[in-house]
Amino acid sequence: MTDLTLEEREGLPDALRVLVEALPRGTWEAHPNFSPLTRFWLDRHLMFRDVLGQLTQGSRDFLDGNVAPDRYGHETARMAQFFLQQLHSHHDIEDHHYFPVLEGLDDRLGRGFALLDADHKALDGHIDALAKGTNAMLKGLSGPDPRKGAGDLERQLGAFDLFLDRHLTDEEDLVVPVILTYAPEIH
């Protein structure tokens, strides 16, 4: 059996791709059931990817000597706090509001929503580790080797990016086709 954990899988299994095969990404916005709420949700995912990219670039800029330690620390603390709080809140809303409505719409996809729930639990651990890594980097900025913490954080952000992108991509491939197919009332 293929390992479907967030850290190991390379995409949704074929059995969970039934709707996205019928409604591929390039067709979503033209679909009559594509709503402003769906656009907002996809934009939130885009924002998470963007902020994570900014955090990574900030670490690279510091490591390359292009940003002063105090500026790097301030910007990273501000962005990381925003990113982690927003990501946690986003997953909480999905788990308690959106997914319960969507899960019952297509019996073939129940396992997919269980997979997304497992992703959210796994991401909670990665979110906590990223918060600790950010705090360690901030503490290390005033220590003897401020670059060490920044290098550790850059590597941690890179690993987090892989997990988050895998999750967001799979979530989009599962959820958007459900919304387009069934047009549920979600507010």
RADA-V540020 format. One line per field, one symbol per residue. phi: phi as a letter, one per 30 degrees, with the letter a starting at -180 (. if undefined). psi: psi as a letter, one per 20 degrees, with the letter a starting at -180 (. if undefined). burial: b if it has 24 or more other C-alpha atoms within 12 Angstrom, else e. A space follows every 50 residues. Layout:
BEGIN
phi->???
psi->???
burial->???
END
This chain:
BEGIN
phi->.ddcdedcdclddedcceddddbdedceddddcdcedddedddddddddd ddddddddddddddicbdeddeddddeddddeeddddddedddddcbdde ddeddbedceddddddddeddddedddddddddddddddddccdbddddd ddddddddddeddddedddddddddddddddchddbb
psi->ppojqgihqjrqqhhjjghhhhmrgiighiphjorhhgggghhggggggg hhhhgghggggghijipqgggggghgggggggghgggggghggghigghh ghhihohijghghhghghghgghgghgghhgghghggggihjahmhhghh gggggghgghggggggggghgghggghgghgilqop.
burial->eeebbbbeeebbeeebbebbeebebeebeeeeebeeebeebbeebeebbe bbbbbbbbbbbbbeeeeebeebbbbbbebbbebbeebbebbeebbeebbe bbbebbeebeebbbbbbebbebbbebbeebbebbbbbbeebeeeebbebb bbbbbbbbebbbbbbbbbbbbbbbbbbbbbeeebeee
END
